[in-house]
Amino acid sequence: MRSSSCSLVCPSFSAAARSRAAEEIVDADLDTLEFLVNKSLVRHGHDRFSMLETIREYAAERLAESSDGDAIRRRRGEFFLALAEELELGAYLGFLVQP
């Protein structure tokens, strides 16, 4: 994945993301994320990964040219839908068990 890491990982997130999101959406393991951090393409802090806006914009252009763009956007939507459902269920269950 390293050859296309920037074009796939960076534009998939408009804000900071956790490694779980990167792993599930673009199949970026921790080694790939560390590689991007070491190349100053991605920053890591507070358990999240982020990037400079200019890097993200460049990567978004590359993704638009890529044949993987639609699949990555679909996986991103599916990931965040599942996360929202998980959080909603957790909040609901938390409400049920509180005294």
PEZI-V912345 format. One record per backbone hydrogen bond with DSSP energy under -1.0 kcal/mol. CO is the residue of the C=O (numbers start at 0). NH is the residue of the N-H. If there is no record, write none. Layout:
[[CO/NH] [CO/NH]]
This chain:
[[0/3] [1/4] [3/7] [4/8] [8/11] [9/12] [16/48] [17/21] [18/22] [19/23] [20/24] [21/25] [21/27] [28/32] [29/33] [30/34] [31/35] [32/36] [33/37] [34/38] [35/40] [35/41] [36/39] [42/49] [44/47] [47/44] [48/16] [49/42] [51/55] [52/56] [53/57] [54/58] [55/59] [56/60] [57/61] [58/62] [59/63] [60/64] [67/71] [68/72] [69/73] [70/74] [71/75] [72/76] [73/77] [74/78] [75/79] [76/80] [77/81] [78/82] [79/83] [80/84] [81/85] [82/86] [83/87] [84/88] [85/89] [86/90] [87/91] [88/92] [89/93] [90/94] [91/95] [92/96]]
